[in-house]
Amino acid sequence: MNIFKQAITSGSVQLGTWMMTGSDTVAEAMATVGFDFLVLDQEHVAVDTLDAIRIDRAIRSVNPRITPLYRLAGNETVLIKRALDGGAMSLMIPFINTVEEAQKTIESAYYPPYGKRGFAAMHRASIWGSNPDFVAQGRDDLCLILQMETPEAIGNIAEIAKLEGVTGFFIGPGDLSAAMGYPGNPSHPEVQAMIKKGVDACVRLGKPCGIVGGNPELANKYQSMGFRFVALASDMSFLLARAKEQLAAIRGISLTISGGEVY
């Protein structure tokens, strides 16, 4: 059973953070904090499939109820197949803009007849061939999240949501702000209006939607807007914020890092 998938599809709010250090040691430590999920970023961090598996193992060794949410580098069949064969149960695929792109993701992620995922029996997902039910579990337990990061994508949510196999969506505020001409400023009113348009569409369609916010105020705002899984900042931003605050205190400087737009 995929605990994360069950939670977000039943209306429970899940809280997580972004793993930007690429460190399995940091991930293991973050798994003790109390987050529901940790995003393993392979798009903006130099983390390959084997690195992600090591980080996954570190997280689950501390708390098997925490979900490693794999954010892949792109909508590529081989990347999706390797992640799933490596044991990932929750995937987030960036920059999905159209129904056709979403269909490609679905075909890559599901075995026939639902998709076109390549079959192999001897891998981590099948517990090295010892789990005869891994094909069915690969269908039922897979949590497939598509990232909406442009106005075009937001406008296509309703059509994409009709595709069987899409669990939910994730609105990427950073790339959305860049696509709208306000790079690095997801709090711009026009960007926030587009974010609201996206999450409102998901709520109407009964699809869970996620987002990331750089500070608790934003994270709470997003929860109140209807987002069902919200990532707060990142391991790197937490590390830097605490270091800056402590160093400032030693030097007699009053400094509080709220996170802002940086995560």
SVG drawing of the C-alpha trace seen along z (x, -y; Angstrom):
<svg xmlns="http://www.w3.org/2000/svg" viewBox="-16 -43 47 58">
<polyline fill="none" stroke="black" stroke-width="0.4" points="0.0,0.0 1.2,-3.5 0.6,-5.5 1.2,-8.8 -1.1,-8.1 -3.8,-6.9 -3.5,-10.1 -3.6,-12.7 -6.4,-11.0 -8.5,-10.7 -8.2,-14.5 -5.4,-14.4 -2.8,-17.1 0.8,-15.8 3.8,-18.0 7.3,-17.5 10.5,-19.2 12.9,-19.2 16.1,-17.3 18.7,-19.5 21.9,-18.3 21.9,-15.0 23.1,-13.4 21.8,-10.1 23.1,-11.1 21.2,-14.4 18.1,-12.5 18.4,-10.0 18.5,-12.8 15.6,-14.7 13.5,-11.5 13.6,-12.0 12.0,-15.4 8.4,-14.4 7.7,-15.2 5.3,-12.9 7.4,-13.0 10.8,-14.0 11.3,-15.0 14.3,-13.4 15.2,-16.0 16.9,-14.6 16.1,-17.6 18.1,-20.4 20.5,-18.2 23.2,-15.9 21.4,-12.7 21.2,-9.7 19.2,-6.5 21.6,-4.8 22.0,-7.9 18.3,-8.1 18.0,-4.5 20.7,-5.1 18.8,-8.1 15.5,-6.1 17.1,-3.4 18.4,-5.9 15.0,-7.4 13.1,-4.1 15.7,-2.8 14.7,-5.5 10.9,-5.5 9.3,-3.3 6.1,-5.5 7.9,-8.5 7.5,-8.6 10.5,-9.3 8.9,-11.3 11.1,-11.0 11.2,-14.1 12.7,-12.9 15.0,-14.9 12.5,-14.8 9.6,-13.0 11.9,-10.3 10.8,-6.6 14.2,-5.2 14.3,-7.5 10.8,-6.5 11.5,-2.8 14.8,-2.9 13.2,-4.7 10.3,-2.3 12.5,0.8 14.6,-0.7 11.7,-0.6 10.1,-4.1 6.4,-4.1 5.8,-7.8 7.0,-9.8 6.8,-13.5 7.4,-14.3 8.4,-17.9 7.2,-20.2 4.1,-18.4 2.2,-20.8 -0.2,-18.8 -2.4,-15.8 0.1,-14.1 3.0,-14.6 0.9,-13.3 -0.1,-10.2 3.6,-9.5 4.3,-9.6 1.4,-7.2 2.6,-4.8 6.1,-4.8 4.9,-4.2 2.4,-1.4 2.7,2.2 0.5,3.3 -2.4,3.2 -2.5,-0.1 0.8,-1.4 4.0,-0.3 6.4,0.0 9.2,2.4 9.1,5.6 11.9,7.2 11.4,9.5 14.8,9.3 15.0,5.9 14.5,4.0 10.8,3.4 10.1,7.1 12.2,7.7 14.6,9.4 12.0,11.7 10.5,12.9 7.3,10.9 4.9,12.5 2.4,9.6 4.8,6.8 3.1,6.2 -0.3,5.6 1.2,3.6 3.1,1.6 -0.3,0.5 -2.3,0.1 0.4,-1.5 1.9,-3.8 1.4,-7.5 2.0,-9.5 2.2,-13.2 2.4,-15.5 4.1,-19.0 2.2,-21.9 4.7,-24.7 3.4,-27.0 0.1,-28.8 -0.5,-26.4 -0.2,-23.4 -2.6,-25.1 -5.1,-25.6 -4.9,-21.9 -5.4,-20.4 -9.0,-19.4 -8.2,-17.5 -5.1,-15.8 -7.1,-14.8 -9.3,-12.7 -6.4,-10.3 -6.5,-7.1 -3.4,-6.7 -2.8,-10.3 -2.9,-10.4 -2.6,-14.2 -0.7,-17.4 2.0,-19.6 2.2,-23.3 5.8,-24.4 5.8,-28.1 9.4,-28.8 9.1,-27.7 5.6,-29.1 6.8,-32.5 9.6,-32.3 7.2,-31.3 5.0,-34.3 7.9,-36.8 8.5,-37.0 11.4,-34.7 12.2,-34.1 9.0,-35.9 6.2,-33.3 4.5,-35.7 3.7,-38.1 0.0,-38.7 -0.4,-37.4 1.5,-34.2 -0.5,-33.7 -3.7,-34.1 -2.5,-31.4 -1.6,-29.1 -5.1,-29.6 -6.6,-28.9 -4.7,-25.6 -5.5,-24.4 -9.2,-25.4 -9.3,-23.3 -7.8,-20.3 -10.3,-20.7 -13.2,-20.8 -11.9,-17.7 -11.2,-15.8 -7.5,-15.5 -4.9,-16.2 -2.5,-19.0 0.8,-19.9 3.2,-22.8 6.3,-24.1 6.6,-27.2 9.7,-28.9 8.4,-29.6 5.7,-28.5 3.4,-31.4 3.3,-30.4 2.9,-26.8 -0.1,-27.6 -1.6,-29.8 -1.3,-27.0 -2.9,-24.5 -5.9,-26.9 -6.1,-27.2 -6.8,-23.5 -3.3,-22.0 -3.2,-18.5 0.6,-18.1 2.9,-21.0 6.7,-21.0 8.3,-23.5 11.7,-24.8 14.6,-22.3 17.3,-20.6 19.8,-23.1 17.8,-26.2 17.2,-24.9 20.9,-24.2 21.9,-27.7 19.2,-29.5 20.3,-27.9 24.0,-28.5 23.4,-32.2 21.2,-32.8 23.8,-31.2 26.7,-33.0 24.8,-36.3 24.0,-35.6 27.7,-35.1 28.5,-38.4 25.7,-40.2 23.6,-40.7 19.8,-40.1 18.9,-38.0 15.9,-35.9 15.7,-33.9 12.1,-33.3 12.9,-31.6 11.2,-34.0 11.2,-32.8 14.3,-30.6 13.9,-26.9"/>
</svg>
